[in-house]
Amino acid sequence: MKISISVFTIFISVILLSPLTVTAVEKSLLAEMEAGIIEVAEKASPAVVSVSTESISPFWRGKLEDENLPPWINDFLKSDLGSRKRRSAGTGFIISPDGKILTTDNVISQAEEITVALNDGRILPARVLGRDEIFGIAVLQVDAKDLPYLSLLEGGPAPRRGSWVITLGQPFGLPTSAAWGIVSGLGRTSLGIAPYEELLQITAPVNPGDSGGPVLNIRGDVIGIIAGTYSGYRELECDWNFIRRFHRSFPNAAAISPGQFFRQSQAHGIGFAIPITLVKDIIEGFSNGTPLKYGWLGLFPASIPGRPGVIVAALAPESPAIQAGLREGDMILNIAGRPIQSPQALQKLILFSPGGKELTIEIERDGESKTLKAVIGERPERMVSGKQ
């Protein structure tokens, strides 16, 4: 069977073999691929913005000064550096010509003031249209018109393992930077990045400051939002200029590196993004002034390896789950006729069920099958992550 030339074989030819062995066809394909990446990056970059925040004054003001502390710490606490409000910066991107901007929730969490630096040099104040702490996104608004914007994936081919991706972000406070790679995994969970996770795994490098940037397919559609990396940080959004000034101002603390302040990723080529299809309704709700309301039962689901269904690990007091007759230790087999194979599947079903809807729940209790009726409640605004 004749096998056509693949991008992989082209890379092998370019990297491992003599340049003389690279055929004209391979050179043409490489040039075509390069041109495609350049086109997407150049068209998308004007819509990528820097999102800067100013948070509350440092918690240590007036609290940590002590004669037993090293002198440089007391000097720092008394200095302008030690007393000023904390600033941080991440990435966002414009999703409508009237100034709506999408980013991740962690970029703007605890912010008192938010400013956005546009590609044309303007710096504008931004207000929060909506934050979704469950899926980890936020929509901002700036007062501007006729802005360049990115299109969110609308129909078309869904990302698949092996699909090309191009990312844009502002790592370590640098101007917009492009990277590329492939989708290396789908539906990744249990990473600690957000309360609900069904993430794309990508090989494009993800660094501190990139969080909130767009993940694009080869057609230039946004398929995801950069969320974080493996083993560690949900993106270190901090004031890198502050870190540099700190080292210059307090040389006696030179042994303390940013790596000792923050847990950095130990993984390479493993980044994660929130799929745009997962949160598109949420984004539209914020944009239209009609945010989604989530369903709630009030239970902590857990899985048992090798067994179908999801076990009820804990229940919230006076919750819809208790009112339905659920008990700790019950094994939920299906809801509304849908088999429940994982806590994630149960979580998604409950979250997107409207309050007041009655669901039939089939469970196994003490070796016996039972059918219960539960009425979905409305999820409280503030609650412990993981409880459905």
Sine and cosine of phi, psi and omega as CSV:
sin_phi,cos_phi,sin_psi,cos_psi,sin_omega,cos_omega
0.00,0.00,0.75,-0.66,-0.01,-1.00
-0.98,0.19,0.76,-0.65,-0.02,-1.00
-0.96,-0.29,0.80,-0.60,0.01,-1.00
-0.95,0.32,0.35,-0.94,0.02,-1.00
-0.91,0.40,0.75,-0.66,0.01,-1.00
-0.95,-0.32,0.30,-0.95,0.06,-1.00
-0.87,0.49,-0.57,0.82,0.01,-1.00
-0.88,0.47,-0.71,0.71,-0.01,-1.00
-0.92,0.40,-0.52,0.86,0.05,-1.00
-0.90,0.44,-0.71,0.70,0.02,-1.00
-0.87,0.50,-0.69,0.72,0.01,-1.00
-0.87,0.50,-0.68,0.73,0.00,-1.00
-0.88,0.47,-0.69,0.73,-0.07,-1.00
-0.95,0.32,-0.66,0.75,-0.14,-0.99
-0.99,0.10,-0.67,0.75,-0.17,-0.99
-0.99,-0.15,-0.45,0.89,-0.12,-0.99
-0.96,-0.27,0.20,-0.98,0.04,-1.00
-0.90,0.44,0.58,-0.82,0.05,-1.00
-0.83,0.56,-0.43,0.90,-0.02,-1.00
-0.92,0.38,-0.34,0.94,-0.05,-1.00
-1.00,0.00,-0.14,0.99,0.02,-1.00
-0.97,0.25,0.87,-0.50,-0.08,-1.00
-0.98,0.20,0.23,-0.97,0.03,-1.00
-0.89,0.45,-0.58,0.82,0.01,-1.00
-0.90,0.43,-0.69,0.72,0.01,-1.00
-0.90,0.44,-0.67,0.74,0.03,-1.00
-0.89,0.46,-0.64,0.77,0.00,-1.00
-0.90,0.43,-0.67,0.74,0.00,-1.00
-0.92,0.38,-0.64,0.77,0.05,-1.00
-0.89,0.45,-0.69,0.73,0.01,-1.00
-0.90,0.44,-0.62,0.78,0.01,-1.00
-0.91,0.41,-0.67,0.74,0.02,-1.00
-0.91,0.42,-0.69,0.72,0.03,-1.00
-0.87,0.50,-0.69,0.72,-0.01,-1.00
-0.89,0.46,-0.61,0.80,0.02,-1.00
-0.91,0.42,-0.68,0.73,0.02,-1.00
-0.91,0.42,-0.70,0.72,0.01,-1.00
-0.87,0.49,-0.68,0.73,-0.03,-1.00
-0.88,0.48,-0.73,0.68,-0.01,-1.00
-0.90,0.44,-0.72,0.69,-0.04,-1.00
-0.89,0.45,-0.68,0.74,-0.05,-1.00
-0.94,0.34,-0.61,0.79,0.00,-1.00
-0.95,0.31,-0.55,0.83,-0.08,-1.00
-1.00,0.09,-0.51,0.86,-0.13,-0.99
-0.82,0.57,-0.64,0.77,-0.01,-1.00
-0.87,0.49,-0.34,0.94,-0.01,-1.00
-1.00,-0.05,-0.04,1.00,-0.01,-1.00
-1.00,-0.02,0.71,-0.71,-0.10,-1.00
-0.79,-0.62,0.33,-0.95,0.15,-0.99
-0.99,-0.10,0.78,-0.63,0.03,-1.00
-0.95,-0.30,0.92,-0.39,-0.02,-1.00
-0.94,-0.35,0.62,-0.78,-0.02,-1.00
-0.78,-0.63,0.44,-0.90,0.14,-0.99
-0.84,-0.54,0.85,-0.53,-0.08,-1.00
-0.98,-0.20,-0.02,-1.00,-0.03,-1.00
-0.88,0.47,0.33,-0.94,0.01,-1.00
-0.85,0.53,0.51,-0.86,-0.04,-1.00
-0.81,0.59,0.64,-0.77,-0.05,-1.00
-0.91,0.42,-0.34,0.94,-0.11,-0.99
-0.99,0.12,-0.11,0.99,-0.08,-1.00
-0.85,0.52,0.84,-0.54,0.04,-1.00
0.96,0.28,0.15,0.99,-0.09,-1.00
-0.88,-0.48,-0.52,0.85,-0.18,-0.98
-0.99,-0.17,-0.23,0.97,-0.07,-1.00
-0.88,0.47,0.77,-0.64,-0.09,-1.00
-0.40,-0.92,0.62,-0.79,-0.03,-1.00
-0.92,0.39,-0.32,0.95,-0.01,-1.00
-1.00,0.06,-0.13,0.99,0.02,-1.00
-0.98,0.19,0.45,-0.89,0.09,-1.00
-0.83,0.55,0.57,-0.82,-0.06,-1.00
-0.81,0.58,-0.62,0.79,-0.06,-1.00
-0.91,0.41,-0.46,0.89,0.04,-1.00
-0.94,0.35,-0.72,0.70,0.04,-1.00
-0.89,0.46,-0.62,0.79,0.05,-1.00
-0.88,0.47,-0.66,0.75,0.01,-1.00
-0.90,0.45,-0.70,0.72,-0.05,-1.00
-0.90,0.44,-0.51,0.86,0.00,-1.00
-1.00,0.08,-0.25,0.97,-0.11,-0.99
-0.98,0.18,0.19,-0.98,0.08,-1.00
-0.89,0.45,-0.60,0.80,0.03,-1.00
-0.88,0.47,-0.65,0.76,-0.07,-1.00
-0.97,0.23,-0.35,0.94,-0.10,-1.00
-0.98,-0.21,-0.29,0.96,-0.08,-1.00
-0.97,0.25,0.32,-0.95,0.03,-1.00
-0.92,0.38,0.45,-0.89,-0.01,-1.00
-0.99,0.12,0.64,-0.77,0.05,-1.00
-0.87,-0.50,0.49,-0.87,0.06,-1.00
-0.55,-0.83,0.22,-0.97,-0.03,-1.00
-0.53,-0.85,0.62,-0.78,0.09,-1.00
-0.66,-0.75,-0.36,-0.93,-0.07,-1.00
-0.86,-0.50,0.45,-0.89,0.15,-0.99
-0.52,-0.85,0.05,-1.00,0.07,-1.00
-0.51,-0.86,0.56,-0.83,-0.08,-1.00
-0.97,0.23,0.73,-0.69,-0.04,-1.00
-0.88,-0.47,0.03,1.00,0.08,-1.00
-0.42,-0.91,0.48,-0.88,-0.06,-1.00
-0.92,0.39,-0.27,0.96,0.00,-1.00
-1.00,-0.04,0.24,0.97,0.20,-0.98
0.99,-0.14,0.36,0.93,0.11,-0.99
-0.99,0.12,0.70,-0.71,-0.12,-0.99
-0.78,-0.62,0.72,-0.69,0.02,-1.00
-0.97,-0.24,0.70,-0.71,0.08,-1.00
-0.51,-0.86,-0.12,-0.99,0.07,-1.00
-0.99,-0.13,0.46,-0.89,-0.09,-1.00
-0.88,0.48,-0.58,0.81,-0.06,-1.00
-0.92,0.40,-0.39,0.92,0.02,-1.00
-0.91,0.42,-0.57,0.82,-0.11,-0.99
-0.92,-0.39,0.08,1.00,-0.02,-1.00
-0.89,0.45,0.65,-0.76,0.01,-1.00
0.90,0.43,0.29,0.96,-0.02,-1.00
-0.99,0.13,0.69,-0.73,0.14,-0.99
-1.00,-0.02,-0.60,0.80,0.01,-1.00
-0.73,-0.68,0.62,-0.78,0.00,-1.00
-0.78,-0.63,0.77,-0.63,0.11,-0.99
-0.82,-0.57,0.46,-0.89,-0.03,-1.00
-0.82,-0.58,0.79,-0.61,0.07,-1.00
-0.99,-0.15,0.90,-0.43,0.00,-1.00
-0.99,0.15,0.26,-0.97,-0.02,-1.00
-0.90,0.44,-0.46,0.89,-0.03,-1.00
-1.00,0.10,0.09,1.00,0.06,-1.00
0.99,-0.16,-0.22,0.98,0.02,-1.00
-0.94,0.34,0.61,-0.79,0.09,-1.00
-0.88,-0.47,0.89,-0.46,-0.13,-0.99
-0.84,-0.54,0.59,-0.81,0.13,-0.99
-0.94,0.35,0.53,-0.85,-0.01,-1.00
-0.80,-0.60,0.53,-0.85,0.11,-0.99
-0.89,-0.47,0.39,-0.92,-0.05,-1.00
-1.00,0.01,0.88,-0.48,0.12,-0.99
-0.98,0.21,-0.55,0.83,0.00,-1.00
-0.07,-1.00,0.55,-0.84,0.08,-1.00
-0.83,-0.55,0.68,-0.74,0.08,-1.00
-0.85,-0.53,0.97,-0.23,-0.07,-1.00
-0.98,0.20,-0.28,0.96,-0.01,-1.00
-0.96,0.27,-0.74,0.67,0.00,-1.00
-0.99,-0.12,-0.20,0.98,0.13,-0.99
0.99,0.14,0.62,0.79,0.02,-1.00
-0.81,-0.59,0.26,-0.96,0.07,-1.00
-0.55,-0.84,0.56,-0.83,0.06,-1.00
-0.89,-0.45,0.80,-0.59,0.00,-1.00
-0.94,-0.34,0.25,-0.97,0.05,-1.00
-0.70,-0.72,0.75,-0.66,0.17,-0.99
-0.88,-0.47,0.45,-0.90,-0.01,-1.00
-1.00,0.04,1.00,-0.05,0.02,-1.00
-0.37,-0.93,0.37,-0.93,-0.04,-1.00
-0.80,-0.60,0.34,-0.94,0.10,-0.99
0.81,0.59,0.68,0.74,-0.01,-1.00
-1.00,0.06,0.49,-0.87,0.14,-0.99
-0.92,0.39,0.60,-0.80,-0.04,-1.00
-0.58,-0.82,0.30,-0.95,0.00,-1.00
-0.97,-0.24,0.57,-0.82,0.02,-1.00
-1.00,0.01,0.75,-0.66,0.08,-1.00
-0.98,0.18,0.54,-0.84,-0.05,-1.00
-0.80,0.60,0.83,-0.56,-0.01,-1.00
-0.82,-0.58,0.97,-0.22,-0.09,-1.00
0.90,0.43,-0.58,-0.81,0.03,-1.00
0.91,0.41,0.05,-1.00,-0.03,-1.00
-0.90,0.44,0.76,-0.65,0.08,-1.00
-0.96,0.26,0.46,-0.89,0.05,-1.00
-0.84,0.54,0.65,-0.76,0.05,-1.00
-0.79,-0.61,0.34,-0.94,0.06,-1.00
-0.87,0.49,0.85,-0.53,-0.05,-1.00
0.97,-0.24,-0.17,0.98,0.03,-1.00
-0.91,0.41,0.61,-0.80,0.06,-1.00
-0.94,0.33,0.58,-0.81,0.11,-0.99
-0.70,-0.71,0.51,-0.86,0.10,-0.99
-0.81,-0.59,0.77,-0.63,-0.03,-1.00
-0.89,-0.45,0.48,-0.87,0.05,-1.00
-0.74,-0.67,0.76,-0.65,0.00,-1.00
-0.41,-0.91,-0.05,-1.00,-0.01,-1.00
-0.80,-0.61,0.95,0.30,-0.09,-1.00
-0.91,0.41,0.71,-0.70,0.06,-1.00
0.81,0.58,0.49,0.87,0.02,-1.00
0.98,0.18,0.09,1.00,0.05,-1.00
-0.96,0.27,0.35,-0.94,0.08,-1.00
-0.88,0.48,0.16,-0.99,-0.08,-1.00
-0.76,0.65,0.81,-0.59,-0.05,-1.00
-0.83,-0.55,0.61,-0.79,-0.02,-1.00
-0.97,-0.25,0.52,-0.85,0.12,-0.99
-0.55,-0.83,0.27,-0.96,0.02,-1.00
-0.55,-0.83,0.32,-0.95,-0.01,-1.00
-0.04,-1.00,-0.52,-0.86,0.02,-1.00
-0.73,-0.68,0.28,-0.96,0.20,-0.98
-0.98,0.22,0.88,-0.47,-0.04,-1.00
-0.97,-0.23,-0.13,0.99,0.03,-1.00
-0.24,-0.97,0.39,-0.92,-0.02,-1.00
-0.81,-0.59,0.52,-0.85,0.12,-0.99
0.90,0.44,0.59,0.81,-0.01,-1.00
-0.95,0.30,0.68,-0.73,-0.06,-1.00
-0.72,-0.69,0.08,-1.00,0.10,-1.00
0.84,0.54,0.67,0.75,-0.01,-1.00
-0.97,-0.23,-0.22,0.98,-0.03,-1.00
0.98,0.21,0.26,0.96,-0.01,-1.00
-1.00,0.09,-0.62,0.78,0.01,-1.00
-0.51,-0.86,0.38,-0.93,0.03,-1.00
-0.85,0.53,-0.61,0.79,0.10,-0.99
-0.91,-0.42,0.79,-0.61,-0.05,-1.00
-0.76,-0.65,0.75,-0.66,0.14,-0.99
-0.49,-0.87,0.89,0.46,-0.34,-0.94
-1.00,-0.04,0.46,-0.89,0.20,-0.98
-0.99,0.16,0.70,-0.71,0.15,-0.99
-0.98,-0.18,0.77,-0.64,-0.07,-1.00
-0.78,-0.62,0.42,-0.91,0.02,-1.00
-1.00,-0.08,-0.20,0.98,0.06,-1.00
-0.87,0.49,0.72,-0.70,-0.04,-1.00
-0.84,0.54,0.66,-0.75,0.07,-1.00
-0.82,-0.57,0.83,-0.56,-0.05,-1.00
-0.81,-0.59,0.28,-0.96,0.07,-1.00
-0.81,0.59,0.76,-0.65,-0.06,-1.00
0.97,-0.23,-0.34,0.94,0.00,-1.00
-0.98,0.21,-0.34,0.94,-0.09,-1.00
-0.81,0.58,0.75,-0.67,-0.03,-1.00
0.99,-0.10,-0.13,0.99,0.01,-1.00
-0.98,0.22,0.30,-0.96,-0.04,-1.00
-0.99,0.12,0.54,-0.84,0.20,-0.98
-0.94,-0.35,0.86,-0.51,-0.13,-0.99
-0.92,-0.39,0.51,-0.86,0.16,-0.99
-1.00,0.02,-0.03,-1.00,-0.09,-1.00
-0.95,0.32,-0.17,0.99,0.07,-1.00
-1.00,-0.08,-0.05,1.00,0.02,-1.00
1.00,0.01,0.12,0.99,0.06,-1.00
-0.99,0.13,0.59,-0.81,0.07,-1.00
-0.97,0.24,0.86,-0.51,0.05,-1.00
-0.95,-0.32,-0.16,0.99,-0.02,-1.00
-0.22,-0.98,0.15,-0.99,0.03,-1.00
-0.83,-0.55,0.82,-0.58,-0.02,-1.00
-0.85,0.53,0.79,-0.61,-0.09,-1.00
-0.89,-0.45,-0.60,0.80,-0.05,-1.00
0.17,-0.99,-0.18,-0.98,0.00,-1.00
-0.81,-0.59,0.11,-0.99,-0.02,-1.00
-0.97,0.23,0.51,-0.86,0.14,-0.99
0.91,0.42,0.50,0.87,0.11,-0.99
0.02,-1.00,-1.00,-0.08,-0.24,-0.97
-0.99,-0.14,0.56,-0.83,0.20,-0.98
-1.00,0.01,0.86,0.51,0.00,-1.00
0.92,0.39,0.91,-0.42,0.04,-1.00
-0.98,0.21,0.99,-0.11,0.04,-1.00
-0.99,-0.10,0.96,-0.27,-0.03,-1.00
-0.54,-0.84,0.07,-1.00,-0.03,-1.00
-1.00,0.00,1.00,-0.07,-0.06,-1.00
-0.92,0.39,-0.52,0.86,0.07,-1.00
-0.90,0.45,-0.59,0.81,0.06,-1.00
-0.88,0.47,-0.70,0.72,0.01,-1.00
-0.86,0.51,-0.68,0.74,-0.02,-1.00
-0.92,0.39,-0.68,0.74,0.01,-1.00
-0.91,0.41,-0.58,0.82,0.02,-1.00
-0.87,0.50,-0.72,0.70,-0.03,-1.00
-0.92,0.38,-0.56,0.83,0.04,-1.00
-0.95,0.31,-0.61,0.80,-0.10,-1.00
-0.98,0.18,-0.47,0.88,-0.07,-1.00
-0.78,-0.63,0.96,0.27,-0.05,-1.00
-0.87,0.49,-0.44,0.90,0.01,-1.00
-0.92,0.40,-0.27,0.96,0.02,-1.00
-0.98,-0.21,0.30,0.95,-0.08,-1.00
-0.87,0.49,-0.41,0.91,0.00,-1.00
-0.94,0.33,-0.28,0.96,0.01,-1.00
-1.00,0.03,0.92,-0.40,-0.04,-1.00
-0.98,-0.20,0.31,-0.95,0.07,-1.00
-0.82,0.58,-0.50,0.87,0.02,-1.00
-0.90,0.44,-0.35,0.94,0.04,-1.00
-1.00,0.04,-0.30,0.95,0.08,-1.00
-1.00,0.08,-0.57,0.82,-0.14,-0.99
-0.79,-0.62,0.55,-0.83,0.07,-1.00
-1.00,0.07,0.91,-0.41,-0.06,-1.00
-1.00,-0.10,0.36,-0.93,-0.06,-1.00
-0.93,0.35,0.63,-0.77,0.08,-1.00
-0.99,-0.17,0.00,1.00,-0.06,-1.00
-0.99,-0.17,0.47,-0.88,0.04,-1.00
-0.81,-0.58,0.74,-0.67,0.01,-1.00
0.96,0.30,0.35,0.94,0.05,-1.00
-0.78,-0.62,0.99,-0.14,0.07,-1.00
-0.87,-0.49,0.22,-0.97,-0.05,-1.00
-0.72,-0.70,0.53,-0.85,-0.02,-1.00
-0.67,-0.74,0.55,-0.83,0.07,-1.00
-0.99,0.16,0.86,-0.52,0.01,-1.00
-0.89,0.46,0.72,-0.70,-0.05,-1.00
-0.91,0.40,-0.52,0.85,-0.01,-1.00
-0.91,0.41,-0.44,0.90,-0.03,-1.00
-0.95,0.30,-0.51,0.86,-0.14,-0.99
-0.88,-0.48,0.16,0.99,-0.08,-1.00
-0.89,0.46,-0.66,0.75,0.03,-1.00
-0.90,0.44,-0.58,0.81,0.02,-1.00
-0.91,0.41,-0.70,0.72,0.01,-1.00
-0.88,0.47,-0.71,0.70,-0.01,-1.00
-0.91,0.42,-0.59,0.81,0.04,-1.00
-0.89,0.46,-0.70,0.71,0.05,-1.00
-0.90,0.44,-0.68,0.74,-0.04,-1.00
-0.91,0.42,-0.55,0.83,-0.03,-1.00
-1.00,-0.05,-0.02,1.00,-0.02,-1.00
0.98,0.22,0.32,0.95,0.01,-1.00
-0.78,-0.63,0.94,0.35,-0.06,-1.00
-0.87,0.50,0.55,-0.83,0.01,-1.00
-0.92,0.38,0.54,-0.84,0.14,-0.99
-0.94,-0.34,0.71,-0.70,-0.10,-1.00
-0.99,-0.10,0.53,-0.85,0.08,-1.00
-0.98,0.20,0.32,-0.95,-0.07,-1.00
-0.45,-0.89,0.69,-0.73,0.12,-0.99
-0.92,-0.38,-0.53,0.85,0.02,-1.00
1.00,0.01,0.73,0.68,0.06,-1.00
-0.65,-0.76,0.45,-0.89,0.11,-0.99
-0.99,-0.17,0.92,-0.40,0.03,-1.00
-1.00,0.06,0.49,-0.87,0.09,-1.00
-0.56,-0.83,0.38,-0.92,0.00,-1.00
-0.94,-0.35,0.41,-0.91,0.09,-1.00
-0.88,-0.48,0.89,-0.46,-0.04,-1.00
-0.80,0.60,0.73,-0.68,0.06,-1.00
1.00,0.09,-0.02,1.00,0.00,-1.00
-0.85,-0.53,0.64,-0.77,0.07,-1.00
-0.96,0.29,0.35,-0.94,0.05,-1.00
1.00,0.01,-0.01,-1.00,-0.04,-1.00
-0.75,-0.66,0.73,-0.68,-0.02,-1.00
-1.00,0.00,0.57,-0.82,0.07,-1.00
-0.99,0.10,0.95,-0.30,-0.07,-1.00
-0.99,0.10,-0.52,0.86,-0.01,-1.00
-0.31,-0.95,0.33,-0.94,-0.03,-1.00
-0.75,-0.66,0.59,-0.80,0.08,-1.00
-0.99,0.14,0.62,-0.78,0.02,-1.00
-0.86,0.51,0.64,-0.77,0.07,-1.00
0.81,0.59,0.55,0.84,-0.03,-1.00
-1.00,-0.01,0.26,-0.97,0.09,-1.00
-0.85,0.53,-0.53,0.85,0.01,-1.00
-0.90,0.43,-0.68,0.73,0.03,-1.00
-0.92,0.40,-0.66,0.75,0.02,-1.00
-0.89,0.45,-0.48,0.88,0.03,-1.00
-0.98,0.19,-0.19,0.98,0.01,-1.00
0.99,-0.14,0.15,0.99,0.04,-1.00
-0.94,0.33,0.52,-0.85,0.02,-1.00
-0.76,-0.65,0.40,-0.92,0.11,-0.99
-0.87,0.49,0.69,-0.72,-0.02,-1.00
0.99,-0.11,-0.21,0.98,0.07,-1.00
-0.90,0.43,0.61,-0.80,0.09,-1.00
-0.98,-0.22,0.92,-0.40,0.03,-1.00
-0.99,0.14,0.86,-0.52,-0.05,-1.00
-0.99,-0.14,-0.68,0.74,0.09,-1.00
-0.41,-0.91,0.38,-0.93,0.03,-1.00
-0.77,-0.64,0.79,-0.61,-0.01,-1.00
0.81,0.59,0.60,0.80,0.04,-1.00
0.99,0.16,0.02,1.00,0.00,-1.00
-0.98,-0.17,0.83,-0.56,0.06,-1.00
-0.87,0.49,0.69,-0.73,0.02,-1.00
-0.96,-0.28,0.95,-0.31,-0.09,-1.00
-0.99,-0.17,-0.24,0.97,-0.08,-1.00
-0.41,-0.91,0.39,-0.92,0.11,-0.99
-0.83,0.56,-0.56,0.83,0.00,-1.00
-0.89,0.45,-0.68,0.73,0.00,-1.00
-0.90,0.44,-0.67,0.74,0.03,-1.00
-0.91,0.42,-0.69,0.72,-0.03,-1.00
-0.85,0.53,-0.73,0.68,-0.04,-1.00
-0.91,0.41,-0.68,0.73,-0.01,-1.00
-0.87,0.49,-0.70,0.71,-0.03,-1.00
-0.93,0.36,-0.71,0.70,-0.04,-1.00
-0.83,0.56,-0.65,0.76,-0.09,-1.00
-0.99,-0.14,0.27,0.96,0.13,-0.99
-1.00,-0.09,0.74,-0.67,-0.05,-1.00
-0.95,0.33,0.53,-0.85,0.07,-1.00
-0.85,0.52,0.66,-0.75,-0.02,-1.00
1.00,-0.08,-0.23,0.97,0.01,-1.00
-0.96,0.27,0.70,-0.72,0.04,-1.00
-1.00,-0.06,0.74,-0.67,0.00,-1.00
-0.86,-0.52,0.62,-0.78,0.12,-0.99
-1.00,-0.01,0.80,-0.60,-0.05,-1.00
-0.88,-0.48,0.85,-0.53,0.08,-1.00
-0.99,-0.15,0.80,-0.60,-0.06,-1.00
-0.78,-0.63,0.25,-0.97,0.17,-0.99
-0.88,-0.48,0.81,-0.59,-0.02,-1.00
-0.71,-0.70,0.87,-0.50,0.00,-1.00
0.81,0.59,0.64,0.77,0.06,-1.00
0.99,0.14,-0.01,1.00,-0.01,-1.00
-0.91,-0.41,0.55,-0.84,0.04,-1.00
-1.00,0.04,0.65,-0.76,0.04,-1.00
-0.66,-0.75,0.45,-0.89,0.07,-1.00
-0.87,-0.49,0.80,-0.59,-0.02,-1.00
-0.86,-0.51,0.37,-0.93,0.08,-1.00
-0.91,-0.41,0.79,-0.62,0.00,-1.00
-0.81,-0.59,0.65,-0.76,0.07,-1.00
-0.97,-0.24,0.86,-0.51,-0.04,-1.00
-0.90,0.44,0.72,-0.69,0.11,-0.99
-0.99,-0.14,0.02,-1.00,0.05,-1.00
-0.99,-0.11,0.77,-0.64,-0.08,-1.00
-0.90,0.44,0.78,-0.62,0.07,-1.00
-0.86,0.50,0.51,-0.86,-0.04,-1.00
-0.90,0.44,-0.63,0.78,-0.01,-1.00
-0.86,-0.51,0.86,-0.51,0.01,-1.00
-0.37,-0.93,0.24,-0.97,-0.01,-1.00
-0.93,0.37,0.75,-0.67,0.00,-1.00
-0.86,0.51,0.61,-0.79,0.08,-1.00
0.98,-0.18,-0.31,0.95,-0.02,-1.00
-1.00,0.08,0.78,-0.63,-0.08,-1.00
-0.94,-0.33,0.00,0.00,0.00,0.00
